C-alpha cells in the first residue's frame, strides 16, 4: 500500500531549556525559549513558522506562543490529547500537515512545570469524582503510579516478572543519564542495591520505578524532506507514525476490558510497522516511554521486540544498555533519569541518535523507534537518518 | 462530608443507580436489556449492540482478587493518615472479565490498612461488604472464609 507520509518530512531543529525543579520562568516563557532554540537550530526564522501542534494538556494557547515568538501567519494548528500519549502524536500531526501542504514549517513542543505540586492532575481534590475516576480513586488508587502498579502486579503474576527485571530498566536508564550532562541524574549513580532497598511508593513499585518530576520545555521543527536538505542540520526523517486508542480502553485504569495487559502499544505498533520499511529486528536503538518501569516490558512486547510475557526477561543481560545491549533504550536517561516532560525529551534524543550526536550514540543505527505513553491512548514514531 | 477522602458524585449521569444500590446494601451491575451484556463501568450505550436501554442487576457480591497494590506516601492527607493501605481489583464470580476496584478489610467496619499486606494473594476469594464514608456507601471486600 502507499504510505503518503513516509520520509516526506523531517525534524530539522531541536531546542530544550534546562531541566530543574522550581524554575523561575513560566511555562509559556519556557515554551517560547525552547521553540526559539529549535528555530535557531534549524537555521530558520520565526516568520517561517506556519504550523503549531501541542499537547491538549498545555497550559497555554497557540496564539500566545505565536505572539511571543513573533510568528507569521499560522495556517495549521492542532492538539493531541491524553498526556504522555500525545508526544509522538504531535510530531505525526505536524508531519501530516506539512506533507499535505497545510503548512510548511511546523513546530511541536511540550512545556511543563511538573515539579510544582499544583501541576499534578491527581492533586486536584476540589470536587466529587464523576466519570471513570470514581471507580478507582474512591478506593485510594490516587496517583498514576498506583494505577500502573495494579497492572504491574498482575503482569508479574501472569508472566513471572520480578523486581530484578524492573531494576534492569532503572539501572540502564540511569547509566545513560550518567553520560548526559543535561540529565537531571547526570551526577547521581544508582546501584542494584540502591534500587532493591528503596522506599515503596505503591507496591510492587518503589521510588526508582518512577519517573522524575521536572520543570522544563522542549521543541522541534518539522519541514518537508525537500526543504530539510537545504538546512544546516542532518534531517531526522519521519519514516512512520501511528496512534492508537485500543478497543475497550480506559485511560490508565485499564482494568475493565477482556485483556488489560494488552496495552495500547500493540494496536499502535501494527500500523507503525505496516507503514515502515523496517521491522523490529532492524531497530538498534529505541526511546520508550518510561513514566514507570513496567511500561518498558509492556512496550517491548507491544512493539514486537519479543513475544507477550517475554518483555521482562528481554531486559536481562544488559539488553537495554549502551553500548553492548541488543537494544540500547532511552539513551539520554529517559523520563526516569533525564527529565520527565511527558516524553517529549525522548523525541529529541531520537533526533540526536539520527544526527549522531547522542552522548550514548549507537553507531550505525539507521532508524530509531520513539514511543509515547503506554497505558493511555498512545502514539509512536520511527525516525530514520 | 468531612472525611477528606475522594468520593463519587452520587448524581453522576451513569453511576447514580450504582451508588443508590450500595446505600441499600446491594452490589449492582448495569446490563443491556437488548442483548444482555453486562458492563463495568456503566456507560450510556452497549458496545455490543448499541442499545441505550439498560437495567441494573444484583450481583452475588463474590469474586477473587485479580491484582492489588499497597500505597505508601506521598498521598493526599486523608489517605496518608492510613497508609500503607491496600487497593485490590476484584474479578466478579458472575463473569471474571467484570472487575471492580476496592479495598480488602478484615471486618465489615474495619479500616483499609488492617489486613497485613504480605498475606494478600492474587486469586483469593472475597465477598463484598459496605462501609459508609460521609454520605457514600463504598463496596469493600472481606476474605471469604473457606
Interface residues (C-beta under 8 A of the other chain):
Chain A: X123 X125 X127 X128 X129 X130 X131 X132 X134 X135 X136 X137 X138 X139 X140 X141 X142 X143 X146 X149 X150 X151 X153 X154 X157 X199 X200 X201 X202 X203 X204 X205 X248 X250 X253 X255 X256 X257 X258
Chain B: X5 X6 X7 X8 X9 X10 X12 X13 X15 X40 X41 X47 X66 X67 X68 X69 X70 X71 X72 X75 X76 X79 X84 X85 X87 X89 X97 X98 X99 X100 X101 X102 X103 X112 X117 X122 X136 X138 X140
